[in-house]
Amino acid sequence: MELGTYFELEVSFGESELLAYILAVLYLALGLTALVQLIRIQLRLPEYGWTTQKVFHLLNVMCLFARGALFFIFPDKWLVNIADPPTRPLFYYVAFLLPGQIYFTTYTLLILFWAEIYHQARSLPLKHLRPAFFACNAVVYAVPLAISIAQQKELADHNDHARSVLKIAMAGVMCAVWLSAAAGFVFYGGRLFVMLRRFPLESKGRRKKLQEVGMVAGVSTTSFVVRAGLFATLAFVKTSLYTQFAYFLVVEIIPVAIILLVLRKLPPKRTADGYHAIR
């Protein structure tokens, strides 16, 4: 190997590790922020069980710490060429897809919360909302796992054509998952926003709640649409080091930071309504 080529490889490997550690620090910092917020909410409302707000922050902690651990433990293995079938499908699922699925659950939980508020305000039936939420999430976890297991089998059988087909199927499923979340934010976030705008102008907290719903819905919708678009592109185009770094930064780190900032306000010490325990 020529010295110039060796030097380029060393620099590239060093840059890969550096970017991995940067991502790890950012994810763990956000995870610590979500954990502190969860503790503050628990201290404010110790008499309540697992409210929607508490579960939201707990899921954020799980997702963010999982991502941070990945980049710290595997700083030399986080680069995945999405354009090719993974050489270790189950590792790829656990390390890369599973935290993304937890991310999906975290933010669709907000959609469920808004949907329940909207249905209650409009006196609409809401018994079907939670079963639909759990069924949707079960599918989101089960289908990619099944595809990953099939990829592992075809890898052992050296069936490259089947692996390519499964790669396309995985890309299609994950893009559909992200777009369905974006559609949920547009549908229920938009409806709740319009409903809040119709409240009397003198309603206490109306402006702040409007800003909160509008900001969270807008940021979440944008991040899920961008995520689907980037994932679809990267599935058929070979990626660079900085493209993958930008992917995690744009579709997870920045949106989570904004939403945690928007939802930083603690609930009142005593609330009879508005916080629904996840049973």
C-alpha positions as CSV (number, residue, x, y, z in Angstrom):
1,M,0.0,0.0,0.0
2,E,1.3,3.4,-0.9
3,L,2.1,5.9,1.9
4,G,-0.4,8.4,0.5
5,T,-3.3,5.9,0.5
6,Y,-2.4,4.7,4.0
7,F,-2.4,8.3,5.3
8,E,-5.8,8.9,3.7
9,L,-7.2,5.8,5.4
10,E,-5.8,6.8,8.8
11,V,-7.2,10.4,8.5
12,S,-10.6,9.0,7.4
13,F,-10.7,6.5,10.3
14,G,-9.7,9.3,12.7
15,E,-12.5,11.6,11.4
16,S,-15.0,8.7,11.7
17,E,-14.2,8.2,15.3
18,L,-14.2,11.9,16.0
19,L,-17.6,12.4,14.5
20,A,-18.9,9.3,16.3
21,Y,-17.8,10.8,19.6
22,I,-19.4,14.1,18.8
23,L,-22.7,12.4,18.1
24,A,-22.3,10.4,21.3
25,V,-21.8,13.5,23.4
26,L,-24.8,15.3,21.7
27,Y,-27.1,12.3,22.2
28,L,-26.0,11.7,25.8
29,A,-26.4,15.4,26.6
30,L,-29.9,15.4,25.3
31,G,-30.7,12.1,27.1
32,L,-29.4,13.6,30.3
33,T,-31.6,16.7,29.7
34,A,-34.7,14.4,29.2
35,L,-33.8,12.4,32.3
36,V,-33.5,15.6,34.5
37,Q,-36.9,16.8,33.1
38,L,-38.4,13.4,34.0
39,I,-37.1,13.6,37.5
40,R,-38.4,17.2,37.9
41,I,-41.9,16.1,36.7
42,Q,-41.9,13.2,39.1
43,L,-40.9,15.5,42.0
44,R,-43.6,17.9,41.0
45,L,-46.3,15.2,40.6
46,P,-45.3,12.3,42.8
47,E,-49.0,11.3,43.5
48,Y,-49.6,10.6,39.8
49,G,-48.5,7.4,38.0
50,W,-47.0,7.2,34.5
51,T,-48.6,10.2,32.8
52,T,-48.2,10.8,29.1
53,Q,-45.6,13.5,29.8
54,K,-43.5,11.1,32.0
55,V,-43.6,8.3,29.5
56,F,-42.7,10.7,26.7
57,H,-39.5,11.8,28.5
58,L,-38.7,8.2,29.6
59,L,-38.9,7.1,25.9
60,N,-36.7,10.0,24.9
61,V,-34.1,8.9,27.6
62,M,-34.2,5.3,26.2
63,C,-33.8,6.4,22.6
64,L,-31.1,9.0,23.2
65,F,-29.0,6.9,25.6
66,A,-29.2,4.0,23.1
67,R,-27.9,6.1,20.3
68,G,-25.2,7.6,22.5
69,A,-24.0,4.2,23.7
70,L,-23.8,3.0,20.1
71,F,-21.5,5.8,19.0
72,F,-19.3,5.4,22.1
73,I,-19.0,1.6,22.0
74,F,-18.7,1.3,18.2
75,P,-17.0,4.5,17.0
76,D,-15.5,2.5,14.1
77,K,-18.7,0.7,13.1
78,W,-21.4,3.3,13.0
79,L,-20.9,4.0,9.3
80,V,-23.5,1.9,7.5
81,N,-23.7,1.9,3.7
82,I,-27.5,1.9,3.5
83,A,-27.2,1.5,-0.3
84,D,-26.1,-2.1,0.2
85,P,-27.7,-4.9,2.2
86,P,-26.1,-5.0,5.7
87,T,-23.5,-7.7,6.3
88,R,-24.8,-8.1,9.9
89,P,-28.6,-7.6,9.6
90,L,-29.5,-8.3,13.2
91,F,-26.7,-6.0,14.5
92,Y,-27.9,-3.4,12.1
93,Y,-31.5,-3.8,13.4
94,V,-30.6,-3.6,17.1
95,A,-28.0,-0.8,16.8
96,F,-29.6,1.4,14.1
97,L,-33.2,0.6,13.5
98,L,-34.4,-0.2,17.0
99,P,-33.5,3.3,18.5
100,G,-35.3,4.8,15.5
101,Q,-38.4,2.8,16.3
102,I,-38.3,4.0,19.9
103,Y,-38.1,7.5,18.5
104,F,-41.2,6.7,16.4
105,T,-43.0,5.5,19.6
106,T,-41.9,8.6,21.5
107,Y,-43.3,11.1,19.1
108,T,-46.4,9.2,18.1
109,L,-47.3,9.2,21.8
110,L,-47.7,12.9,21.4
111,I,-50.1,12.3,18.5
112,L,-52.1,9.9,20.7
113,F,-52.2,12.6,23.5
114,W,-53.4,15.3,21.1
115,A,-55.9,12.9,19.5
116,E,-57.4,12.1,23.0
117,I,-57.7,15.8,23.8
118,Y,-59.3,16.5,20.5
119,H,-61.8,13.7,20.7
120,Q,-62.7,14.6,24.2
121,A,-63.3,18.2,23.3
122,R,-65.4,17.2,20.3
123,S,-67.3,14.5,22.3
124,L,-66.0,11.9,19.8
125,P,-65.4,8.2,20.6
126,L,-61.8,7.6,21.7
127,K,-61.8,4.0,22.9
128,H,-60.2,2.9,19.6
129,L,-57.3,5.4,19.9
130,R,-55.0,3.5,22.3
131,P,-55.6,0.1,20.7
132,A,-54.8,1.6,17.3
133,F,-51.6,3.2,18.8
134,F,-50.4,-0.1,20.3
135,A,-51.3,-2.1,17.1
136,C,-49.5,0.4,14.9
137,N,-46.4,0.3,17.0
138,A,-46.4,-3.5,17.2
139,V,-46.4,-3.6,13.4
140,V,-43.6,-1.0,13.2
141,Y,-41.4,-3.2,15.5
142,A,-42.4,-6.6,14.1
143,V,-42.1,-6.0,10.3
144,P,-38.5,-4.6,10.2
145,L,-37.4,-7.3,12.7
146,A,-38.9,-10.0,10.4
147,I,-37.1,-8.5,7.4
148,S,-33.8,-8.5,9.4
149,I,-34.2,-12.1,10.3
150,A,-34.9,-12.9,6.6
151,Q,-31.8,-11.0,5.6
152,Q,-29.7,-13.0,8.1
153,K,-31.0,-16.2,6.6
154,E,-30.3,-15.1,3.0
155,L,-26.9,-13.9,4.0
156,A,-26.1,-17.4,5.3
157,D,-27.5,-18.9,2.0
158,H,-25.4,-16.4,-0.1
159,N,-28.5,-15.3,-1.9
160,D,-27.6,-11.8,-3.0
161,H,-30.7,-11.2,-5.1
162,A,-33.0,-11.9,-2.2
163,R,-30.9,-9.7,0.0
164,S,-31.3,-6.8,-2.4
165,V,-35.0,-7.3,-2.6
166,L,-35.2,-7.4,1.2
167,K,-33.1,-4.2,1.4
168,I,-35.6,-2.4,-0.9
169,A,-38.5,-3.8,1.3
170,M,-36.8,-2.5,4.4
171,A,-36.3,1.0,2.9
172,G,-39.9,1.1,1.8
173,V,-41.2,0.0,5.2
174,M,-39.1,2.5,7.1
175,C,-40.1,5.4,4.8
176,A,-43.7,4.5,5.2
177,V,-43.2,4.5,9.0
178,W,-41.7,8.0,9.0
179,L,-44.3,9.4,6.6
180,S,-47.2,7.9,8.6
181,A,-45.9,9.7,11.7
182,A,-45.6,13.0,9.7
183,A,-49.2,12.5,8.6
184,G,-50.4,12.0,12.2
185,F,-48.8,15.2,13.3
186,V,-50.3,17.1,10.4
187,F,-53.8,15.6,11.0
188,Y,-54.1,15.9,14.8
189,G,-51.6,18.7,15.3
190,G,-53.5,20.8,12.7
191,R,-56.9,19.9,14.2
192,L,-55.8,20.8,17.7
193,F,-54.2,24.0,16.6
194,V,-57.4,25.1,14.8
195,M,-59.5,24.2,17.8
196,L,-57.3,26.2,20.1
197,R,-57.5,29.2,17.8
198,R,-61.2,29.2,18.2
199,F,-61.0,29.6,22.0
200,P,-61.8,33.1,23.3
201,L,-58.9,35.5,23.1
202,E,-58.8,36.0,26.8
203,S,-58.4,32.3,27.5
204,K,-55.5,31.8,29.9
205,G,-52.5,30.2,28.3
206,R,-54.1,30.1,24.9
207,R,-51.2,31.8,23.1
208,K,-48.6,29.7,24.8
209,K,-50.5,26.5,24.0
210,L,-50.9,27.5,20.4
211,Q,-47.2,28.2,20.1
212,E,-46.4,24.9,21.7
213,V,-48.6,22.8,19.5
214,G,-47.7,24.6,16.4
215,M,-43.9,24.4,17.1
216,V,-44.0,20.7,18.1
217,A,-46.2,19.7,15.1
218,G,-44.2,21.7,12.7
219,V,-40.8,20.5,13.8
220,S,-41.9,16.8,14.1
221,T,-43.6,16.8,10.7
222,T,-40.6,18.3,9.0
223,S,-38.1,16.0,10.7
224,F,-40.1,12.9,9.8
225,V,-40.6,13.9,6.2
226,V,-36.9,14.8,5.8
227,R,-36.0,11.5,7.5
228,A,-38.1,9.5,5.0
229,G,-36.6,11.5,2.1
230,L,-33.0,11.0,3.3
231,F,-33.5,7.3,4.1
232,A,-35.0,6.7,0.6
233,T,-32.1,8.6,-1.0
234,L,-29.4,6.9,1.0
235,A,-30.9,3.5,0.3
236,F,-30.0,3.8,-3.4
237,V,-27.0,6.2,-3.3
238,K,-23.7,5.4,-1.6
239,T,-23.1,7.7,1.3
240,S,-20.1,9.6,2.6
241,L,-18.9,10.1,6.2
242,Y,-20.4,13.6,6.5
243,T,-23.7,12.6,4.9
244,Q,-24.3,10.0,7.6
245,F,-23.2,12.4,10.3
246,A,-25.7,15.0,8.9
247,Y,-28.4,12.4,8.8
248,F,-28.4,11.8,12.6
249,L,-27.9,15.5,13.3
250,V,-30.8,16.7,11.1
251,V,-33.4,14.0,11.7
252,E,-32.9,13.4,15.4
253,I,-30.6,15.6,17.4
254,I,-31.8,19.0,16.3
255,P,-35.6,18.2,16.4
256,V,-35.2,16.6,19.8
257,A,-33.3,19.6,21.2
258,I,-36.0,22.0,19.9
259,I,-38.9,19.9,21.2
260,L,-37.3,19.4,24.7
261,L,-36.9,23.2,24.8
262,V,-40.5,23.8,23.8
263,L,-41.8,21.3,26.3
264,R,-39.5,22.3,29.2
265,K,-42.4,23.8,31.3
266,L,-43.3,21.8,34.3
267,P,-47.0,20.9,34.9
268,P,-48.9,22.6,37.7
269,K,-48.5,20.9,41.1
270,R,-52.1,19.8,41.2
271,T,-54.0,18.9,38.1
272,A,-57.2,17.0,38.0
273,D,-57.3,16.6,34.2
274,G,-55.0,16.7,31.3
275,Y,-52.5,14.1,32.2
276,H,-53.4,10.6,31.2
277,A,-51.6,7.6,32.7
278,I,-50.4,4.9,30.2
279,R,-52.0,1.7,31.4
